[in-house]
Amino acid sequence: MISIEPKELSPGKLQGYLQSAVGPRPIAFASTMDKNGKPNLSPFSFFNVFSANPPILIFSPARRVRDNTNKHTLHNAEATREVVINVVNFDIVQQMSLSSTEYADGVNEFVKSGLTQLPSHLVKPYRVKESPVQFECKVNEIISLGNQGGAGNLIICEVLKIHIDKAVLDENGVIDPVKIDLVSRMGGNWYSRANKGLFEVAKPITTLGIGVDAIPDFVKESAVFNGNDLGMLGNIEALPTKEEINVFVKQNFAVKGVLSSDDEHQVQIKAKEYLEKEDVLSAWKVLLAERI
């Protein structure tokens, strides 16, 4: 066994140990609004429920380790004192991950991730329509835990209203853990799924994904692709070039055969096969091959 004092480690290394050892952690998919009415949506895994009466949720947008800056969610919570916390299930995990991309201030992560803004009843921030449970909250208190990179900011939220999708309830009106199919965070790229176990989702930290809004309509409107597929397709920095696509097709006889069938549905099925292997770039090459 190794024994370490936190001061011996860099903030990044220490954060890695903490996040890998303390898990799985539930995810607060936090929707806020700035003082000018612009929405923001971002996930945080430093999150849990801490009281039932009053109903209190606490999440922590930590200061960025790499440059010691604060996140837009914190600024918005300080300015408006309102937040909606949406839970994350497997159906939206890729779109949730895409929303964590460090887009510029004012960019709407609902639009970039392809999720639907749903008006709240008691607070101004929007709910995520696709989330099975949504908590409208007022911010009671914000506690800063430090001024260095990695320091947390506890946002203590009181639940004002809860919205629950009937599809996740059992015959007694209780949330069914299998039906809700929640996901939670581990360390690195790892997540845990209630109905399956561990799986990986690549972090969209170092690049800016094109976003679901940049995906062509023939893909977004296809019945072949679900929200997770769109989230993966949107989490790519640039589309493949014509030359890259031509080389790919020439080297893949199975793809060439599907393309020659002139059946768009089968082309999309082939692209989805690549997505299921987490080969997003090849999926894009298949989808764009017959349109260059």
Secondary structure, DSSP 8 states (H G I E B T S, - for coil): -----GGGS-HHHHHHHHHHHS--B--EEEEEE-TTS-EEEEEESSEEEEEETTEEEEE-----TTT----HHHHHHHHH-EEEEE--BGGGHHHHHHHTS---TT--HHHHHT--EE--SSSSS-EETTSSEEEEEEEEEEEE--SSTT--EEEEEEEEEEEE-GGGB-TTS-B-HHHH-BEEE-STTEEEETTTEEEE-----SS----GGGS-HHHHT-SS--HHHHHHHHS-SS---HHHHHHHHHH-HHHHHHHHTT-HHHHHHHHHHHHHTT-HHHHHHHHHHTT-
